[in-house]
Amino acid sequence: MWRLLVEHVQSLRKKHVTHHVLRHSMAMELLQAGVDRAAIALWLGHESVETTQIYIDAILVLKEEILAKTTPPEGKPGRYRAGNDLLEFLNTL
């Protein structure tokens, strides 16, 4: 089935697409759509829900990579670190 897909989709012809790549892609799409990881683990046939944690970690890494590329024009690159004044104010709430 997946070979038929690769043969008929022009953009996939030059890529190395395996059944595992398709399974991984579907799992990532399901997670991003808000599907519970237990349901995804069941669908993938994982022995443990913890195995599905790999996909969640991959999404977090992807988000960090995207955020790293979105530095404001006047800002400094890198992760924001709150100053003591802000932290003290937040502690009073």
MDTraj code that builds the backbone (N, CA, C; nanometers):
import mdtraj as md
import numpy as np

residues = "MET TRP ARG LEU LEU VAL GLU HIS VAL GLN SER LEU ARG LYS LYS HIS VAL THR HIS HIS VAL LEU ARG HIS SER MET ALA MET GLU LEU LEU GLN ALA GLY VAL ASP ARG ALA ALA ILE ALA LEU TRP LEU GLY HIS GLU SER VAL GLU THR THR GLN ILE TYR ILE ASP ALA ILE LEU VAL LEU LYS GLU GLU ILE LEU ALA LYS THR THR PRO PRO GLU GLY LYS PRO GLY ARG TYR ARG ALA GLY ASN ASP LEU LEU GLU PHE LEU ASN THR LEU".split()
xyz = np.array([
    [0.0825, -0.1195, 0.0000],
    [0.0000, 0.0000, 0.0000],
    [0.0870, 0.1260, 0.0000],
    [0.1869, 0.1309, 0.0924],
    [0.2682, 0.2520, 0.1003],
    [0.3541, 0.2692, -0.0235],
    [0.3947, 0.1598, -0.0865],
    [0.4727, 0.1718, -0.2107],
    [0.3873, 0.2320, -0.3217],
    [0.2598, 0.1958, -0.3248],
    [0.1675, 0.2520, -0.4227],
    [0.1556, 0.4030, -0.4024],
    [0.1479, 0.4441, -0.2754],
    [0.1408, 0.5870, -0.2428],
    [0.2645, 0.6596, -0.2939],
    [0.3819, 0.6048, -0.2642],
    [0.5078, 0.6681, -0.3039],
    [0.5187, 0.6769, -0.4560],
    [0.4725, 0.5743, -0.5266],
    [0.4808, 0.5743, -0.6724],
    [0.3901, 0.6797, -0.7348],
    [0.2787, 0.7125, -0.6708],
    [0.1814, 0.8031, -0.7308],
    [0.1894, 0.9470, -0.6807],
    [0.2655, 0.9711, -0.5764],
    [0.2786, 1.1073, -0.5245],
    [0.4156, 1.1602, -0.5674],
    [0.4133, 1.2570, -0.6575],
    [0.5349, 1.3097, -0.7199],
    [0.6392, 1.3539, -0.6167],
    [0.5955, 1.4245, -0.5118],
    [0.6907, 1.4791, -0.4141],
    [0.7578, 1.3703, -0.3305],
    [0.7040, 1.2500, -0.3293],
    [0.7623, 1.1413, -0.2492],
    [0.8572, 1.0522, -0.3292],
    [0.8591, 1.0661, -0.4601],
    [0.9370, 0.9747, -0.5441],
    [1.0859, 0.9763, -0.5145],
    [1.1405, 1.0932, -0.4810],
    [1.2842, 1.1032, -0.4572],
    [1.3206, 1.0886, -0.3097],
    [1.2218, 1.0595, -0.2263],
    [1.2471, 1.0467, -0.0832],
    [1.2457, 0.8998, -0.0423],
    [1.3148, 0.8718, 0.0657],
    [1.3192, 0.7355, 0.1186],
    [1.2030, 0.7194, 0.2179],
    [1.0911, 0.6695, 0.1696],
    [0.9716, 0.6548, 0.2525],
    [0.9497, 0.5070, 0.2801],
    [0.9468, 0.4738, 0.4090],
    [0.9217, 0.3359, 0.4496],
    [0.7908, 0.3301, 0.5272],
    [0.7460, 0.2102, 0.5565],
    [0.6246, 0.1972, 0.6371],
    [0.6457, 0.2586, 0.7754],
    [0.7688, 0.2521, 0.8277],
    [0.7958, 0.3101, 0.9591],
    [0.7840, 0.4626, 0.9546],
    [0.8312, 0.5233, 0.8475],
    [0.8197, 0.6684, 0.8321],
    [0.6725, 0.7094, 0.8309],
    [0.5908, 0.6338, 0.7597],
    [0.4475, 0.6649, 0.7548],
    [0.3818, 0.6477, 0.8921],
    [0.4178, 0.5428, 0.9656],
    [0.3632, 0.5213, 1.1003],
    [0.4025, 0.6362, 1.1931],
    [0.5293, 0.6752, 1.1860],
    [0.5786, 0.7838, 1.2703],
    [0.5072, 0.9145, 1.2357],
    [0.4927, 0.9416, 1.1074],
    [0.4252, 1.0641, 1.0640],
    [0.2812, 1.0675, 1.1124],
    [0.2129, 0.9550, 1.1019],
    [0.0739, 0.9489, 1.1472],
    [0.0666, 0.9690, 1.2987],
    [0.1571, 0.9102, 1.3731],
    [0.1573, 0.9269, 1.5186],
    [0.1788, 1.0731, 1.5555],
    [0.2690, 1.1404, 1.4863],
    [0.2939, 1.2821, 1.5133],
    [0.1706, 1.3652, 1.4818],
    [0.1049, 1.3362, 1.3705],
    [-0.0172, 1.4091, 1.3331],
    [-0.1268, 1.3876, 1.4366],
    [-0.1424, 1.2643, 1.4838],
    [-0.2448, 1.2345, 1.5840],
    [-0.2166, 1.3090, 1.7146],
    [-0.0909, 1.3117, 1.7572],
    [-0.0549, 1.3845, 1.8795],
    [-0.0842, 1.5326, 1.8652],
    [-0.0477, 1.5901, 1.7520],
    [-0.0696, 1.7326, 1.7307],
    [-0.2179, 1.7652, 1.7196],
    [-0.2985, 1.6653, 1.6838],
    [-0.4436, 1.6851, 1.6755],
    [-0.5104, 1.6665, 1.8110],
    [-0.4307, 1.6303, 1.9138],
    [-0.4849, 1.6184, 2.0479],
    [-0.5318, 1.4796, 2.0870],
    [-0.4996, 1.3781, 2.0077],
    [-0.5385, 1.2415, 2.0408],
    [-0.4548, 1.1944, 2.1594],
    [-0.5174, 1.1287, 2.2542],
    [-0.4501, 1.0789, 2.3743],
    [-0.3396, 0.9801, 2.3377],
    [-0.2273, 0.9905, 2.4066],
    [-0.1146, 0.9039, 2.3714],
    [-0.1424, 0.7566, 2.3980],
    [-0.2333, 0.7253, 2.4899],
    [-0.2696, 0.5848, 2.5128],
    [-0.3395, 0.5276, 2.3894],
    [-0.4251, 0.6073, 2.3265],
    [-0.4934, 0.5626, 2.2048],
    [-0.3927, 0.5443, 2.0915],
    [-0.2952, 0.6342, 2.0837],
    [-0.1933, 0.6242, 1.9791],
    [-0.1066, 0.5003, 2.0027],
    [-0.0700, 0.4752, 2.1265],
    [0.0100, 0.3569, 2.1595],
    [-0.0646, 0.2297, 2.1209],
    [-0.1940, 0.2273, 2.1475],
    [-0.2761, 0.1116, 2.1117],
    [-0.2797, 0.0957, 1.9603],
    [-0.2991, 0.2064, 1.8885],
    [-0.3063, 0.2034, 1.7420],
    [-0.1742, 0.1561, 1.6811],
    [-0.0612, 0.2007, 1.7405],
    [0.0701, 0.1626, 1.6895],
    [0.1109, 0.0218, 1.7316],
    [0.0421, -0.0326, 1.8315],
    [0.0776, -0.1651, 1.8805],
    [0.1939, -0.1638, 1.9774],
    [0.2158, -0.0504, 2.0436],
    [0.3238, -0.0423, 2.1420],
    [0.2873, -0.1228, 2.2660],
    [0.3872, -0.1853, 2.3260],
    [0.3650, -0.2615, 2.4482],
    [0.3319, -0.1701, 2.5649],
    [0.3875, -0.0504, 2.5625],
    [0.3711, 0.0425, 2.6735],
    [0.3374, 0.1812, 2.6206],
    [0.2581, 0.2540, 2.6976],
    [0.2271, 0.3926, 2.6620],
    [0.3552, 0.4760, 2.6663],
    [0.4494, 0.4371, 2.7507],
    [0.5750, 0.5118, 2.7633],
    [0.6546, 0.5127, 2.6331],
    [0.6383, 0.4115, 2.5501],
    [0.7069, 0.4081, 2.4215],
    [0.6628, 0.5249, 2.3348],
    [0.5384, 0.5648, 2.3487],
    [0.4832, 0.6753, 2.2705],
    [0.5401, 0.8087, 2.3162],
    [0.6015, 0.8132, 2.4331],
    [0.6621, 0.9352, 2.4849],
    [0.7668, 0.9897, 2.3883],
    [0.8299, 0.9030, 2.3112],
    [0.9310, 0.9448, 2.2135],
    [0.8724, 1.0475, 2.1169],
    [0.7483, 1.0253, 2.0752],
    [0.6838, 1.1172, 1.9817],
    [0.6571, 1.2527, 2.0473],
    [0.6171, 1.2502, 2.1730],
    [0.5911, 1.3748, 2.2453],
    [0.7206, 1.4536, 2.2602],
    [0.8290, 1.3851, 2.2963],
    [0.9591, 1.4510, 2.3085],
    [1.0025, 1.5112, 2.1746],
    [0.9762, 1.4409, 2.0654],
    [1.0130, 1.4908, 1.9332],
    [0.9381, 1.6195, 1.9018],
    [0.8121, 1.6267, 1.9416],
    [0.7337, 1.7470, 1.9174],
    [0.7914, 1.8639, 1.9968],
    [0.8324, 1.8410, 2.1207],
    [0.8893, 1.9482, 2.2024],
    [1.0207, 1.9984, 2.1431],
    [1.1029, 1.9078, 2.0945],
    [1.2295, 1.9474, 2.0318],
    [1.2011, 2.0308, 1.9069],
    [1.1038, 1.9887, 1.8283],
    [1.0667, 2.0630, 1.7089],
    [1.0192, 2.2036, 1.7443],
    [0.9391, 2.2163, 1.8493],
    [0.8907, 2.3479, 1.8920],
    [1.0065, 2.4370, 1.9352],
    [1.1028, 2.3808, 2.0077],
    [1.2182, 2.4606, 2.0500],
    [1.3008, 2.5071, 1.9304],
    [1.3149, 2.4204, 1.8304],
    [1.3901, 2.4587, 1.7106],
    [1.3195, 2.5722, 1.6371],
    [1.1881, 2.5651, 1.6302],
    [1.1111, 2.6702, 1.5634],
    [1.1218, 2.8009, 1.6415],
    [1.1064, 2.7931, 1.7730],
    [1.1155, 2.9138, 1.8550],
    [1.2533, 2.9788, 1.8459],
    [1.3574, 2.8977, 1.8325],
    [1.4931, 2.9514, 1.8215],
    [1.5103, 3.0357, 1.6953],
    [1.4273, 3.0113, 1.5953],
    [1.4361, 3.0852, 1.4691],
    [1.3485, 3.2096, 1.4675],
    [1.2795, 3.2377, 1.5766],
    [1.1856, 3.3501, 1.5786],
    [1.2290, 3.4583, 1.6760],
    [1.3499, 3.5038, 1.6625],
    [1.4001, 3.6107, 1.7474],
    [1.3395, 3.7434, 1.7017],
    [1.2845, 3.8219, 1.7952],
    [1.2300, 3.9531, 1.7577],
    [1.3398, 4.0413, 1.6971],
    [1.3039, 4.1341, 1.6074],
    [1.4047, 4.2186, 1.5406],
    [1.4976, 4.2912, 1.6377],
    [1.4451, 4.3379, 1.7495],
    [1.5262, 4.4123, 1.8459],
    [1.5762, 4.3244, 1.9611],
    [1.5448, 4.1953, 1.9569],
    [1.5765, 4.1075, 2.0690],
    [1.7070, 4.0324, 2.0520],
    [1.7462, 3.9682, 2.1611],
    [1.8657, 3.8855, 2.1595],
    [1.8236, 3.7408, 2.1354],
    [1.9014, 3.6650, 2.0584],
    [1.8671, 3.5245, 2.0388],
    [1.8826, 3.4464, 2.1693],
    [1.8092, 3.3401, 2.1822],
    [1.8187, 3.2544, 2.2997],
    [1.6899, 3.2513, 2.3790],
    [1.6906, 3.1696, 2.4817],
    [1.5723, 3.1512, 2.5656],
    [1.5594, 3.2666, 2.6643],
    [1.4360, 3.3121, 2.6866],
    [1.4100, 3.4224, 2.7793],
    [1.4335, 3.3773, 2.9227],
    [1.5017, 3.4586, 2.9976],
    [1.5235, 3.4336, 3.1402],
    [1.4687, 3.5537, 3.2168],
    [1.3720, 3.5287, 3.3020],
    [1.3102, 3.6370, 3.3792],
    [1.4089, 3.6921, 3.4808],
    [1.4042, 3.8252, 3.4990],
    [1.4895, 3.8892, 3.5986],
    [1.4318, 3.8746, 3.7389],
    [1.5098, 3.9112, 3.8386],
    [1.4665, 3.8979, 3.9781],
    [1.3428, 3.9815, 4.0078],
    [1.3333, 4.1016, 3.9510],
    [1.2161, 4.1870, 3.9750],
    [1.0875, 4.1172, 3.9313],
    [1.0906, 4.0597, 3.8132],
    [0.9718, 3.9903, 3.7619],
    [0.9390, 3.8687, 3.8474],
    [1.0407, 3.7917, 3.8835],
    [1.0173, 3.6725, 3.9660],
    [0.9617, 3.7095, 4.1030],
    [1.0148, 3.8158, 4.1623],
    [0.9622, 3.8620, 4.2915],
    [0.8160, 3.9052, 4.2795],
    [0.7842, 3.9768, 4.1716],
    [0.6461, 4.0176, 4.1505],
    [0.5537, 3.8968, 4.1349],
    [0.5962, 3.7996, 4.0566],
    [0.5137, 3.6805, 4.0361],
    [0.4931, 3.6028, 4.1656],
    [0.5925, 3.6039, 4.2515],
    [0.5804, 3.5339, 4.3804],
    [0.4795, 3.6017, 4.4729],
    [0.4526, 3.7292, 4.4499],
    [0.3545, 3.8000, 4.5347],
    [0.2105, 3.7737, 4.4911],
    [0.1906, 3.7154, 4.3759],
    [0.0537, 3.6918, 4.3277],
    [-0.0126, 3.5756, 4.3985],
])
top = md.Topology()
chain = top.add_chain()
for i, resn in enumerate(residues, 1):
    res = top.add_residue(resn, chain, resSeq=i)
    for name in ("N", "CA", "C"):
        top.add_atom(name, md.element.get_by_symbol(name[0]), res)
traj = md.Trajectory(xyz[None], top)
